[in-house]
């Protein structure tokens, strides 16, 4: 999602430049809002990725306990 939004910037600015020049409030235009929105999209993707990795870390720790001769990460041997 973030990659498609990022790659759409040069496409929109080339094929639909009037869209990015549309004034919203004062000196703020749609192009500026779109570019600033990239930070929000990137942050949301990073947050979701970290949540998913926490779930995978918990599953990996459970699997490590099932392996013969292995202990959970961080456990004393």
Backbone as CSV, one residue per row, in Angstrom:
resi,resn,N_x,N_y,N_z,CA_x,CA_y,CA_z,C_x,C_y,C_z
1,UNK,0.820,-1.184,0.000,0.000,0.000,0.000,0.872,1.260,0.000
2,UNK,1.852,1.294,0.896,2.689,2.492,0.940,3.514,2.630,-0.331
3,UNK,3.917,1.497,-0.907,4.708,1.549,-2.135,3.865,2.069,-3.299
4,UNK,2.613,1.650,-3.376,1.765,2.138,-4.463,1.476,3.631,-4.304
5,UNK,1.291,4.082,-3.071,1.081,5.517,-2.847,2.346,6.294,-3.199
6,UNK,3.499,5.741,-2.833,4.770,6.408,-3.130,5.011,6.481,-4.638
7,UNK,4.756,5.386,-5.336,5.000,5.365,-6.780,3.964,6.164,-7.566
8,UNK,2.829,6.448,-6.954,1.825,7.233,-7.666,2.192,8.719,-7.733
9,UNK,3.113,9.164,-6.891,3.494,10.587,-6.891,4.037,11.029,-8.250
10,UNK,5.052,10.346,-8.817,5.527,10.803,-10.126,4.492,10.619,-11.234
11,UNK,3.665,9.591,-11.125,2.648,9.383,-12.160,1.605,10.496,-12.146
12,UNK,1.115,10.815,-10.964,0.109,11.875,-10.868,0.712,13.224,-11.243
13,UNK,1.927,13.496,-10.779,2.527,14.797,-11.091,2.836,14.942,-12.579
14,UNK,3.038,13.834,-13.269,3.311,13.914,-14.706,2.021,13.971,-15.523
15,UNK,1.082,13.069,-15.231,-0.116,12.960,-16.059,-1.272,13.848,-15.594
16,UNK,-1.333,14.177,-14.320,-2.412,15.014,-13.796,-1.854,16.141,-12.913
17,UNK,-0.995,16.986,-13.450,-0.374,18.020,-12.603,-1.389,18.987,-12.003
18,UNK,-2.488,19.223,-12.705,-3.500,20.143,-12.178,-4.117,19.618,-10.878
19,UNK,-4.114,18.305,-10.694,-4.663,17.724,-9.470,-3.831,18.124,-8.257
20,UNK,-2.519,18.059,-8.389,-1.644,18.433,-7.279,-1.635,19.943,-7.033
21,UNK,-1.998,20.730,-8.024,-1.997,22.190,-7.877,-3.307,22.728,-7.310
22,UNK,-4.277,21.869,-7.094,-5.570,22.305,-6.569,-5.411,22.843,-5.148
23,UNK,-5.790,24.098,-4.947,-5.672,24.737,-3.633,-6.749,24.200,-2.694
24,UNK,-6.358,23.934,-1.448,-7.303,23.447,-0.443,-7.603,24.569,0.546
25,UNK,-6.569,24.995,1.277,-6.709,26.087,2.242,-5.480,26.983,2.100
26,UNK,-5.682,28.212,1.705,-4.558,29.144,1.568,-3.507,28.612,0.603
27,UNK,-2.276,28.457,1.097,-1.169,27.966,0.270,-1.072,26.441,0.247
28,UNK,-1.940,25.771,0.962,-1.902,24.303,1.027,-2.668,23.739,-0.161
29,UNK,-2.000,22.870,-0.922,-2.647,22.257,-2.075,-2.699,20.735,-1.901
30,UNK,-3.366,20.063,-2.823,-3.512,18.611,-2.723,-2.181,17.883,-2.822
31,UNK,-1.254,18.420,-3.583,0.067,17.797,-3.688,0.776,17.762,-2.349
32,UNK,0.716,18.868,-1.625,1.336,18.926,-0.302,0.651,17.965,0.660
33,UNK,-0.670,17.930,0.643,-1.398,17.004,1.514,-1.080,15.554,1.169
34,UNK,-0.949,15.264,-0.104,-0.624,13.907,-0.533,0.760,13.502,-0.040
35,UNK,1.716,14.403,-0.164,3.080,14.095,0.277,3.174,13.958,1.794
36,UNK,2.499,14.815,2.531,2.500,14.706,3.990,1.769,13.433,4.415
37,UNK,0.758,13.053,3.655,0.034,11.809,3.933,0.912,10.575,3.810
38,UNK,1.995,10.694,3.067,2.934,9.573,2.947,3.503,9.186,4.307
39,UNK,3.736,10.167,5.168,4.253,9.882,6.508,3.231,9.099,7.326
40,UNK,1.971,9.474,7.216,0.921,8.757,7.945,0.791,7.326,7.441
41,UNK,0.846,7.149,6.130,0.756,5.804,5.557,1.955,4.969,5.986
42,UNK,3.143,5.534,5.900,4.351,4.811,6.319,4.316,4.447,7.792
43,UNK,3.841,5.357,8.629,3.725,5.075,10.057,2.725,3.975,10.345
44,UNK,1.596,3.989,9.640,0.581,2.950,9.838,1.104,1.585,9.409
45,UNK,1.824,1.544,8.308,2.389,0.274,7.840,3.435,-0.233,8.825
46,UNK,4.296,0.644,9.324,5.320,0.238,10.297,4.683,-0.253,11.588
47,UNK,3.646,0.428,12.051,2.953,0.005,13.270,2.334,-1.373,13.091
48,UNK,1.656,-1.585,11.973,1.013,-2.881,11.713,2.059,-3.988,11.601
49,UNK,3.158,-3.694,10.983,4.247,-4.656,10.837,4.788,-5.058,12.205
50,UNK,4.972,-4.089,13.101,5.501,-4.411,14.431,4.505,-5.225,15.247
51,UNK,3.216,-4.951,15.110,2.197,-5.745,15.808,2.232,-7.183,15.315
52,UNK,2.327,-7.351,14.014,2.360,-8.704,13.447,3.624,-9.446,13.874
53,UNK,4.751,-8.757,13.949,5.994,-9.409,14.367,5.941,-9.855,15.823
54,UNK,5.246,-9.095,16.681,5.098,-9.530,18.074,4.351,-10.853,18.147
55,UNK,3.342,-11.019,17.310,2.600,-12.285,17.282,3.490,-13.418,16.782
56,UNK,4.281,-13.141,15.767,5.174,-14.172,15.240,6.261,-14.538,16.242
57,UNK,6.755,-13.553,17.003,7.765,-13.839,18.025,7.203,-14.766,19.095
58,UNK,5.956,-14.548,19.487,5.331,-15.416,20.487,5.170,-16.832,19.944
59,UNK,4.781,-16.957,18.695,4.637,-18.281,18.082,5.989,-18.971,17.961
60,UNK,7.025,-18.227,17.620,8.366,-18.813,17.502,8.866,-19.293,18.856
61,UNK,8.570,-18.562,19.918,8.979,-18.984,21.262,8.273,-20.275,21.656
62,UNK,7.004,-20.406,21.304,6.270,-21.643,21.603,6.840,-22.814,20.818
63,UNK,7.185,-22.587,19.576,7.776,-23.656,18.768,9.143,-24.055,19.300
64,UNK,9.896,-23.101,19.802,11.219,-23.401,20.351,11.106,-24.301,21.574
65,UNK,10.051,-24.144,22.339,9.848,-25.002,23.508,9.528,-26.438,23.107
66,UNK,8.922,-26.616,21.950,8.551,-27.953,21.487,9.728,-28.719,20.892
67,UNK,10.753,-28.005,20.454,11.910,-28.657,19.831,12.713,-29.395,20.905
68,UNK,13.144,-30.631,20.618,13.902,-31.390,21.617,15.266,-30.746,21.886
69,UNK,15.601,-30.628,23.180,16.891,-30.081,23.571,16.999,-28.577,23.447
70,UNK,15.906,-27.891,23.199,15.932,-26.435,23.039,15.160,-25.782,24.174
71,UNK,15.512,-24.553,24.476,14.787,-23.763,25.466,14.294,-22.491,24.807
72,UNK,13.409,-21.828,25.489,12.881,-20.569,24.963,14.000,-19.534,24.904
73,UNK,13.937,-18.609,23.952,14.964,-17.570,23.867,15.037,-16.780,25.166
74,UNK,16.243,-16.597,25.665,16.443,-15.854,26.894,16.357,-16.695,28.153
75,UNK,15.976,-17.956,28.031,15.874,-18.823,29.211,17.259,-19.353,29.577
76,UNK,17.469,-19.586,30.855,18.760,-20.121,31.324,18.888,-21.582,30.927
77,UNK,20.107,-21.987,30.581,20.332,-23.380,30.168,20.972,-24.164,31.251
